[in-house]
Amino acid sequence: MFITFEGIDYSGKSTQAKMLCEYLKLQKLKAIAIREPGGTEVSEKIRELLLNRINLKINPLTEFLLFSAARAQLVADVIKPYLKKNYIVICDRYFDSSTAYQGFGANVDIKKILTVNDFATGGLTPDLTFLFDIPPKAAFKRHQMRKDSKDRMENKNLAFYNRVYRGFREIADKNRKRFVVIKGNKTISGIHILIVDNVIKKIKS
């Protein structure tokens, strides 16, 4: 099974992805957690380039193609091989992030993004996607409580994040069979229980 976690920055998805993987392992299930961009030597190098705060002027199309290149390597080297071994693969971000961030957020042609998404992944679509629904202003307040600095992508302005947020909601609305939308104002434990319930139902089905 292939599970992805989506949402704007500071939505809590990364924490929940790790928690799910730990839970599944405790249940003696084969599971692996990975992130995008990253997960392979090549993909991690691309991640460094994309998120480095010094590289502030990357063209949106270039940005999208770099994310897609990192994704193609991750799919080929990690995701598909582990799925063949019957692992539950949990990915923190996948192609829906490219559609939301570079498509809706940065105004790269959505149809072209969808075509490249399919090409880069060999048509591999998640079985289940969790979208963490938290408005940008609320997400930014969370970051203010943390002491870490923002990376290049996180330095985008509020207007950009509002477009990304609306984009994620539209993507989820068009793919209701795959998406589970989770309100970000729930407790960490409450969200974890909800995620586990949905994953177990999916496994049984």
Secondary structure, DSSP 8 states (H G I E B T S, - for coil): -EEEEEESTTSSHHHHHHHHHHHHHHTT--EEEEESS-SSHHHHHHHHHHH-TT-----HHHHHHHHHHHHHHHIIIIIHHHHHTT-EEEEES-HHHHIIIIIIIT---HHHHHHHHHHHHTT---SEEEEEE--HHHHHHHHHTS-S---TGGG--HHHHHHHHHHHHHHHHHTTTTEEEEETTS-HHHHHHHHHHHHHHHHH-
